[in-house]
Amino acid sequence: MENRIYEYLIVFVMSWLLVYGLTPFIMKLAHCTNMVDKPNARKSHKKVTPLMGGLSVFIGFFLLCIYDVAISAGRYFDLPMMGYLAGSLLIMLIGLWDDKWPMNPYVKMVGQVVVSLIFILSNFTKNELNLMVGNAYISIFLMLLWMVGLMNALNFLDNMDGVLSGMAGILGLGFFAFSLTSTTQTNQEAMALIGLISLSFSGSVFGFLPYNFNPARMFLGDAGSMFIGYFLSSMGILMARLAGNRYNSKLFFLMPVLLLSFAIFDIALVSYTRHRDGRHVMQGGLDHSTHRIRNVLQSVKLTALIVYAINLLIVLTSIIVFIIGSKELLLFTTAMFIAFFFFFGHKLDQVPVVISQNQKKDNSR
């Protein structure tokens, strides 16, 4: 156990240092290739800011994942691992392309579907897919909906300095804590690998955070936000499978929904208010939960800290619910968070926001 703790610590520190040290070079590369984000009416920043932060985060994650497998006996580059890494590489490249040459949203969604299928079909057998909800095709459809939905939700949530990178790091630590609490005599190696992958991810995004916290010197870009969405959604699926198997109940498929509830809340709030007000749902704007919190607090830094605190509370609650393993507690906690987000969303809906021209439907006529 002592060796395992040492390994966990080394992987987290190495990923943090790698991304922290690499990011200034990626920043220079972004300027040289004109991979920059320019201010406009629907964005909060006031100066040209380099993108490609997602490339830096991905490199740290990818190299440490290879390290995690390569250094230890009993870990292999098998089909699930190769599929997982292939999906992460492809979604980062799609995002990088979109940062340089903006893609049609439907083309980008096709790419997200392909990436999700690579993960699903390499990590689940047909028998496992059949057992999940009684039909393999329904299982695949639900997982596609989950993964593509979260990739877009987290892409939307990357709208303010430091919010997504800090939040993602906290959620990554949540998956690490989940792996620790799921460990038994028979699954030690599998859980250790999930824990190491989670720490590689958390260390990488936390290594990028000093450059992304307000005032940001670099942005994640679509390469970063969609990669983060891929990691959190795919790890959520693995979490659901393990939780459901541990307690022999499909009800525990709710665990990742609970853990990632803030991202779900934000996309639900934005979609509802835009549809209700007759605006384009898929167009970026300054009307997210984070923008509304910022408008109340008048501080980007405080907004990021509030989002971190909410997600930390969600992570701690989710882990406690999982350890106790009570179906009633899971349902009660899920209902409590739904009630909280309804109340919170109602209050935020009353906060005035700036509606950019690209969201107004009359603008497209």
Secondary structure per residue as TSV (DSSP state, phi and psi in degrees):
chain	resnum	aa	ss	phi	psi
A	1	M	-	360.0	-38.0
A	2	E	H	-63.3	-40.1
A	3	N	H	-64.0	-36.5
A	4	R	H	-67.4	-41.6
A	5	I	H	-60.6	-42.4
A	6	Y	H	-61.7	-41.8
A	7	E	H	-64.9	-43.2
A	8	Y	H	-58.0	-47.9
A	9	L	H	-63.1	-44.0
A	10	I	H	-61.0	-45.0
A	11	V	H	-64.4	-43.3
A	12	F	H	-63.6	-47.8
A	13	V	H	-65.6	-42.2
A	14	M	H	-62.8	-44.2
A	15	S	H	-65.4	-39.8
A	16	W	H	-62.4	-50.5
A	17	L	H	-64.4	-39.5
A	18	L	H	-61.3	-49.1
A	19	V	H	-70.8	-39.2
A	20	Y	H	-61.5	-40.7
A	21	G	H	-78.0	-30.2
A	22	L	H	-80.1	-32.2
A	23	T	H	-56.4	-42.6
A	24	P	H	-57.9	-34.8
A	25	F	H	-71.5	-39.0
A	26	I	H	-66.0	-34.1
A	27	M	H	-62.1	-43.5
A	28	K	H	-65.3	-39.9
A	29	L	H	-61.8	-39.9
A	30	A	H	-62.3	-42.0
A	31	H	H	-65.9	-42.5
A	32	C	H	-64.0	-34.5
A	33	T	T	-97.4	5.7
A	34	N	T	59.4	33.7
A	35	M	-	-89.7	76.3
A	36	V	E	-129.8	158.0
A	37	D	E	-107.3	121.4
A	38	K	-	-99.2	141.3
A	39	P	-	-61.8	146.9
A	40	N	-	-153.6	-175.9
A	41	A	T	-64.1	-24.8
A	42	R	T	-99.6	11.0
A	43	K	-	-121.9	150.7
A	44	S	S	-85.3	-25.8
A	45	H	-	-77.4	155.4
A	46	K	-	-111.2	-3.2
A	47	K	S	-137.4	160.0
A	48	V	-	-62.3	127.6
A	49	T	E	-129.3	131.3
A	50	P	E	-64.2	142.3
A	51	L	-	-93.2	-154.9
A	52	M	-	74.5	9.0
A	53	G	H	-60.6	-31.8
A	54	G	H	-62.7	-33.7
A	55	L	H	-65.1	-42.0
A	56	S	H	-62.7	-46.5
A	57	V	H	-62.2	-43.8
A	58	F	H	-63.4	-43.2
A	59	I	H	-59.6	-44.8
A	60	G	H	-59.9	-46.8
A	61	F	H	-62.7	-49.8
A	62	F	H	-62.7	-46.4
A	63	L	H	-65.2	-38.7
A	64	L	H	-72.6	-30.5
A	65	C	H	-64.1	-43.0
A	66	I	H	-62.0	-42.2
A	67	Y	H	-61.2	-43.3
A	68	D	H	-56.5	-41.7
A	69	V	H	-78.9	-41.9
A	70	A	H	-68.9	-31.8
A	71	I	T	-82.2	-13.5
A	72	S	S	-121.1	138.2
A	73	A	T	-67.9	146.6
A	74	G	T	88.1	-1.9
A	75	R	-	-116.8	137.3
A	76	Y	-	-137.0	157.5
A	77	F	-	-84.1	69.9
A	78	D	-	-85.5	-176.8
A	79	L	H	-58.5	-47.0
A	80	P	H	-58.8	-43.1
A	81	M	H	-69.0	-42.7
A	82	M	H	-64.8	-40.1
A	83	G	H	-64.4	-40.2
A	84	Y	H	-62.5	-48.0
A	85	L	H	-68.5	-38.5
A	86	A	H	-62.5	-42.2
A	87	G	H	-62.6	-41.9
A	88	S	H	-65.8	-39.3
A	89	L	H	-66.6	-44.5
A	90	L	H	-65.5	-41.8
A	91	I	H	-68.6	-33.9
A	92	M	H	-65.4	-41.5
A	93	L	H	-66.9	-38.6
A	94	I	H	-61.2	-45.1
A	95	G	H	-63.9	-39.6
A	96	L	H	-64.3	-43.1
A	97	W	H	-60.4	-43.4
A	98	D	H	-66.1	-31.9
A	99	D	H	-66.7	-35.8
A	100	K	H	-86.8	-47.4
A	101	W	S	-127.4	92.6
A	102	P	-	-49.3	130.4
A	103	M	-	-95.8	157.7
A	104	N	-	-61.5	132.8
A	105	P	H	-54.5	-34.3
A	106	Y	H	-73.1	-34.8
A	107	V	H	-65.9	-42.6
A	108	K	H	-62.4	-38.3
A	109	M	H	-66.5	-36.3
A	110	V	H	-60.7	-42.5
A	111	G	H	-60.1	-41.4
A	112	Q	H	-64.3	-38.8
A	113	V	H	-64.3	-44.4
A	114	V	H	-61.1	-46.0
A	115	V	H	-60.2	-44.3
A	116	S	H	-62.9	-41.3
A	117	L	H	-65.3	-36.5
A	118	I	H	-59.0	-46.1
A	119	F	H	-64.3	-49.7
A	120	I	H	-62.7	-49.4
A	121	L	H	-73.8	-19.6
A	122	S	H	-90.6	-15.1
A	123	N	H	-112.2	-8.2
A	124	F	-	-132.6	132.6
A	125	T	-	-80.3	164.7
A	126	K	H	-60.3	-37.9
A	127	N	H	-63.9	-42.1
A	128	E	H	-63.7	-40.5
A	129	L	H	-64.9	-38.4
A	130	N	H	-65.3	-39.1
A	131	L	H	-72.7	-24.4
A	132	M	H	-59.6	-58.3
A	133	V	H	-130.2	15.1
A	134	G	S	97.0	-10.9
A	135	N	-	-151.6	129.0
A	136	A	H	-62.3	-40.2
A	137	Y	H	-69.5	-36.0
A	138	I	H	-68.0	-40.2
A	139	S	H	-59.9	-45.4
A	140	I	H	-63.1	-43.3
A	141	F	H	-60.9	-45.2
A	142	L	H	-64.6	-39.3
A	143	M	H	-69.2	-36.9
A	144	L	H	-62.9	-43.9
A	145	L	H	-59.4	-43.5
A	146	W	H	-63.8	-49.7
A	147	M	H	-70.4	-47.7
A	148	V	H	-66.1	-40.4
A	149	G	H	-60.3	-45.1
A	150	L	H	-72.0	-35.8
A	151	M	H	-58.5	-40.7
A	152	N	H	-76.6	-36.5
A	153	A	H	-62.1	-42.9
A	154	L	H	-76.6	-27.9
A	155	N	H	-63.6	-41.3
A	156	F	H	-65.7	-37.4
A	157	L	H	-75.6	-13.0
A	158	D	-	-81.7	70.4
A	159	N	-	-127.2	6.3
A	160	M	S	-155.5	145.5
A	161	D	T	-49.7	122.3
A	162	G	T	78.9	-10.3
A	163	V	H	-64.6	-55.5
A	164	L	H	-71.9	-41.1
A	165	S	H	-64.4	-43.0
A	166	G	H	-68.2	-42.8
A	167	M	H	-62.4	-42.8
A	168	A	H	-63.3	-39.6
A	169	G	H	-61.8	-41.0
A	170	I	H	-64.6	-44.1
A	171	L	H	-66.4	-35.8
A	172	G	H	-61.4	-40.7
A	173	L	H	-66.1	-30.5
A	174	G	H	-63.6	-41.9
A	175	F	H	-67.4	-33.3
A	176	F	H	-63.7	-46.1
A	177	A	H	-61.5	-37.7
A	178	F	H	-61.2	-42.6
A	179	S	H	-63.3	-37.6
A	180	L	H	-65.3	-43.6
A	181	T	H	-77.5	-11.8
A	182	S	H	-93.9	-6.7
A	183	T	-	-71.7	130.3
A	184	T	-	-127.9	179.0
A	185	Q	S	-62.4	-30.9
A	186	T	S	-90.8	-16.3
A	187	N	S	-122.5	22.7
A	188	Q	H	-55.2	-47.5
A	189	E	H	-66.6	-42.4
A	190	A	H	-63.5	-43.7
A	191	M	H	-68.8	-35.2
A	192	A	H	-63.5	-39.6
A	193	L	H	-66.5	-42.3
A	194	I	H	-61.7	-40.9
A	195	G	H	-62.4	-42.4
A	196	L	H	-67.3	-40.7
A	197	I	H	-63.1	-41.2
A	198	S	H	-64.2	-40.7
A	199	L	H	-69.9	-35.0
A	200	S	H	-60.6	-41.0
A	201	F	H	-67.9	-50.5
A	202	S	H	-61.5	-44.8
A	203	G	H	-59.9	-38.5
A	204	S	H	-67.2	-47.3
A	205	V	H	-71.1	-33.9
A	206	F	H	-69.6	-31.1
A	207	G	H	-67.0	-28.2
A	208	F	H	-84.2	-25.6
A	209	L	H	-54.1	-40.6
A	210	P	H	-58.4	-26.9
A	211	Y	H	-87.6	-15.1
A	212	N	H	-107.5	-17.3
A	213	F	S	-71.2	150.2
A	214	N	S	-60.0	129.8
A	215	P	S	-81.5	125.4
A	216	A	-	-68.0	135.8
A	217	R	S	-98.1	-12.0
A	218	M	-	-157.1	148.0
A	219	F	-	-108.8	157.0
A	220	L	-	-67.7	-37.4
A	221	G	H	70.8	176.4
A	222	D	H	-63.4	-31.9
A	223	A	H	-58.2	-38.2
A	224	G	H	-80.3	-47.2
A	225	S	H	-67.4	-39.0
A	226	M	H	-74.0	-33.7
A	227	F	H	-64.2	-42.9
A	228	I	H	-60.8	-43.0
A	229	G	H	-61.2	-39.4
A	230	Y	H	-64.0	-47.8
A	231	F	H	-61.2	-50.1
A	232	L	H	-67.6	-38.7
A	233	S	H	-71.7	-41.8
A	234	S	H	-69.0	-40.0
A	235	M	H	-66.8	-32.0
A	236	G	H	-63.7	-38.5
A	237	I	H	-65.5	-43.4
A	238	L	H	-63.1	-37.7
A	239	M	H	-64.0	-43.1
A	240	A	H	-62.4	-43.3
A	241	R	H	-62.0	-46.3
A	242	L	H	-67.2	-41.4
A	243	A	H	-66.8	-42.6
A	244	G	H	-62.8	-41.0
A	245	N	H	-69.1	-39.6
A	246	R	H	-62.3	-44.0
A	247	Y	H	-102.4	6.4
A	248	N	T	51.5	45.7
A	249	S	-	-150.1	128.6
A	250	K	G	-69.6	-15.9
A	251	L	G	-59.6	-29.6
A	252	F	G	-76.2	0.1
A	253	F	G	-64.8	-14.8
A	254	L	G	-72.3	-14.2
A	255	M	H	-55.7	-50.0
A	256	P	H	-68.0	-28.3
A	257	V	H	-63.1	-42.3
A	258	L	H	-64.9	-46.2
A	259	L	H	-63.5	-36.8
A	260	L	T	-103.7	25.5
A	261	S	H	-66.9	-27.5
A	262	F	H	-67.1	-42.3
A	263	A	H	-63.2	-39.7
A	264	I	H	-65.3	-40.8
A	265	F	H	-60.1	-45.6
A	266	D	H	-63.6	-47.2
A	267	I	H	-67.6	-32.9
A	268	A	H	-68.3	-43.2
A	269	L	H	-62.4	-46.8
A	270	V	H	-64.5	-45.3
A	271	S	H	-63.5	-43.8
A	272	Y	H	-64.9	-50.2
A	273	T	H	-66.6	-37.1
A	274	R	H	-69.0	-44.2
A	275	H	H	-63.8	-44.4
A	276	R	H	-60.2	-38.1
A	277	D	T	-90.8	4.6
A	278	G	T	73.5	34.3
A	279	R	B	-110.9	164.2
A	280	H	-	-65.4	124.2
A	281	V	S	-72.2	-38.0
A	282	M	S	-91.1	0.2
A	283	Q	S	-87.7	135.8
A	284	G	-	-63.3	154.1
A	285	G	-	-167.6	-173.2
A	286	L	B	-108.2	38.6
A	287	D	-	-123.0	21.1
A	288	H	S	-76.0	169.4
A	289	S	H	-57.4	-38.1
A	290	T	H	-65.3	-40.1
A	291	H	H	-65.1	-38.7
A	292	R	H	-68.7	-40.8
A	293	I	H	-61.9	-43.6
A	294	R	H	-61.3	-39.3
A	295	N	H	-64.8	-29.7
A	296	V	H	-78.6	-47.4
A	297	L	H	-83.0	-19.3
A	298	Q	-	58.2	34.8
A	299	S	-	-155.0	123.7
A	300	V	H	-69.1	-40.2
A	301	K	H	-61.8	-46.4
A	302	L	H	-64.4	-37.5
A	303	T	H	-60.1	-46.6
A	304	A	H	-60.6	-42.7
A	305	L	H	-65.1	-37.2
A	306	I	H	-63.5	-44.3
A	307	V	H	-62.8	-41.2
A	308	Y	H	-60.5	-44.9
A	309	A	H	-63.7	-42.0
A	310	I	H	-61.8	-45.0
A	311	N	H	-69.9	-33.4
A	312	L	H	-64.9	-41.9
A	313	L	H	-61.6	-42.6
A	314	I	H	-63.1	-44.1
A	315	V	H	-61.6	-49.2
A	316	L	H	-61.5	-42.6
A	317	T	H	-63.5	-44.3
A	318	S	H	-61.5	-42.7
A	319	I	H	-65.6	-41.5
A	320	I	H	-62.3	-45.0
A	321	V	H	-61.0	-41.9
A	322	F	H	-66.4	-41.7
A	323	I	H	-63.3	-43.7
A	324	I	H	-68.5	-39.2
A	325	G	T	73.5	24.7
A	326	S	-	-93.9	127.6
A	327	K	H	-63.3	-41.0
A	328	E	H	-63.2	-41.3
A	329	L	H	-66.3	-39.5
A	330	L	H	-61.5	-46.3
A	331	L	H	-64.7	-42.6
A	332	F	H	-63.6	-45.1
A	333	T	H	-65.3	-42.2
A	334	T	H	-61.1	-43.5
A	335	A	H	-63.8	-38.5
A	336	M	H	-64.7	-42.1
A	337	F	H	-69.6	-36.1
A	338	I	H	-61.1	-45.7
A	339	A	H	-62.2	-43.2
A	340	F	H	-60.8	-45.1
A	341	F	H	-70.7	-31.5
A	342	F	H	-63.9	-45.5
A	343	F	H	-64.4	-47.5
A	344	F	H	-62.1	-43.2
A	345	G	H	-64.1	-39.3
A	346	H	H	-61.9	-42.9
A	347	K	H	-66.7	-43.5
A	348	L	H	-67.2	-30.2
A	349	D	H	-63.3	-23.1
A	350	Q	T	-85.3	-6.8
A	351	V	S	-82.3	127.1
A	352	P	-	-62.7	139.4
A	353	V	-	-131.7	158.8
A	354	V	B	-85.8	127.0
A	355	I	-	-100.7	113.7
A	356	S	-	-77.1	156.9
A	357	Q	G	-60.0	-34.2
A	358	N	G	-66.6	-17.5
A	359	Q	G	-86.2	-18.4
A	360	K	B	-80.0	125.6
A	361	K	G	-64.8	-31.5
A	362	D	G	-61.1	-26.4
A	363	N	G	-65.7	-23.9
A	364	S	G	-92.3	-2.9
A	365	R	-	-87.9	360.0
